[in-house]
Amino acid sequence: MRIEAYERFFMILAALLLVLGIVGIAIGALVAGVHVPSPAGRVDPRTLTTTPPFDQPGLRDLGGGKYEAVVIARAWQFQPNQIEVPVGSTVTFTLATPDVIHGFVLTGTNANVMVIPGQIAQVTARFDRPGEYLWVCHEYCGFGHHQMFGKVVVR
Amino acid sequence: MSATARPQTLAGGGAIAREGMFLAEQLWPIKGQLVLALIGLAIGGIMGLMQALDRIGIVMYKAMLMQTYYQGLTIHGVLLAFLFTFSFSNAFVSLLAIRGFERPLASTFLVQGAFWTMLVGTLLAAYAILTNQATVLFTFYAPLRASSLFYLGAALLVISTLLTALNLVLTRRAWQQEHPGERTPLLGFVGVVTYVMWALATVGVVVLVVFFLLPWSLGWLKTTDPQFNRILFWYTGHPIVYFWLMPAYISWYLLVPRQVGGRVFSDSLVRLAFILLLVFSVPTGLHHQYVDPGIPTVMKVVHLFTTFSVVFPSLMTAFTVMAALEDGGRARGGRGLLGWIWKLPWGDPSVTAQLLAMLVFILGGATGIVNASYNLNNVVHNTSFVPGHFHMTVGTAVALSFIGISYWLIPYLTGRELMGRRLALAQAWLWFVGVLLFARGQIAAGLLGEPRRSSIGEAPYRDLIHAGLDNWLTAIGGTLMVISGLLYFIVVLWTVFGGRRLTQPLEIPIAEMRFGARETSPLLDRLGFWFLIAVVLVAIAYIPLILLYLPLQSVSPPIKVY
């Protein structure tokens, strides 16, 4: 097969570009520790509100500046829809839904996860600056979808 | 460019179309699908106005006779992402196959069947959506319940493309029997590869609809597994992107060079690019599900690599198409490093629309790599960054190219001169400026955390995101795109109903090759072999995933929340 010098040069350049992209992603994951959400267990949406820990949604102090926020995402509210933590806290959000698919994106952080019936979703964020961090539902979940949001208040 | 010039026409193709290859009974369903495509573009596009203005708090879905914002959004997605693209591709690729193979399609029954299934599918889905029984957006994620008619309609749209795929494969086979030992003509080959890739890609959504959603919506199945259903949806949901793009690539590779007076770099590079698209398009779906909770991380990494692989043929496209454009610009007297750009026929609306579509695609592709970049996706997933991205790919690289193609295709099919050429030029530039403003707004707002597919105008948190200026850019850009669309339909209707009769029939613009099929390795013509490799890759990318995922978590009854 005939490949011109220009063609070959460009194809090598393109391949290098893609390798560089993968290297960047690897540095992000292995050095900076930015990961994607991984499986955190399953739960039956029909019995969600009687299944621990979702029978008692809310913030738990795990000690040492670590917290777990157990949040139910339902059409069309988060429960709870506001938590308060001190500056420097690390919060793990544990989410599940009793009805349709919802989403969770916490602005100003890398926390972003789908909340899918049957699955437990988990993401972690660290809050080093005081302020209010908005979270919103980012998957269409019916005509009240745009009303679903919550806040982390960091003092 | 040092390559010596040796013009060759496409292998197996003469300069002038052969008599008798276009049969009236095959042309009317092709024209019919084009009409369906344009109806989809018109109705789906007008909904864009409601969405764009929603960003600045102008809530007008009621004025558009919609019960909710999301009903209009469903129409926008289904008509543009499915009806417009599917039926335009069916029409365009079928026509090019006839021209490429210089023979009628193998089956008149199949090309007519493709039209009827597209029509009936559209009517069923449209009925369900307009009666607010299917406000589930074009992704129809379970457990959102839609009317069975919606799933049936969507299935028929897919079946229409599969009938076209079968027809193309049969046509290639018939050509091979008539020309033993010859290399498949490139113009026919690329269309067949596009549809063979798509046929493999539809397995996911076919299984999803036939074995899960349809029986579940009819009550035969009580519950379904939403996470597994998403895996099936995105198995099809990413390669569909290439099914949208590849017909535009065909025009960029093989037709636009002719329109600008250039030649295609080489037959072999085009074939290689399309074969790589066939091989790598399908096993990539999980990069839409990086933040799904139920999927093992190791499988997400596997799909990261396959996704990056499929970027490669698109980068090749950038080179080959650019080289052909430069060849044309220099042949028209362009000098210097970039002087050839100004010599391109910018006065031809068909060319200008497609050149601008290509320019926007550079940004569309770059933002797509952001989405595909695993942990970087955490920042943008399901934010308005994503529609910002895909309005530059499918919404411009594809849609504006299809519009550009139609500027010669409609005169070609109707025998009428294109009317309002300056209007058509304005249309292309307006779309270009509009989409850049729109995407700038959506992308910046997305980085601030504004969610996609939300009625921001009604959202209580609208002012907490601080994307006020960005949302204005989105609104202005989107409105310009809708105005551009209106100009387009003025041009189309003026041409069809008021266009002067052409004295001479038009020819489909087909470019010559610098290096023809004779220099191409025979391996690149072996479609069955590459299809097999694609199937093996799909098996590697999906069988471990399914095994790791099982048993199914079938816990969700249908829920209607709209």
Interface residues (C-beta under 8 A of the other chain):
Chain A: M1 R2 I3 E4 A5 Y6 E7 F10 M11 A14 A15 L17 L18 G21 I22 G24 I25 G28 A29 V34 H35 V36 P37 S38 P39 A40 R42 D44 P45 R46 A75 D99 V100 I101 G103 V105 L106 T107 G108 N110 A111 N112 V113 M114 V115 I116 P117 G118 Q119 I120 A121 Q122 E132 L134 V136 C137 H138 E139 Y140 C141 G142 F143 G144 H145 H146 Q147 F149
Chain B: M1 S2 A3 T68 Y69 Y70 L73 T135 L137 T139 Y141 P143 L144 D225 P226 Q227 R230 F265 S266 S268 L269 Q289 Y290 V291 D292 P293 G294 I295 P296 T297 K300 L304 F305 F308 S309 V311 F312 L315 M316 F319 T320 A323 I369 S373 Y374 N375 L376 N377 N378 V379 H381 N382 T383 L448 G449 P451 R452 R453 S454 S455 I456 E458 A459 P460 Y461 L464 I465 F515 E519 T520 S521 L524 Q553 V555 S556 I559 V561 Y562
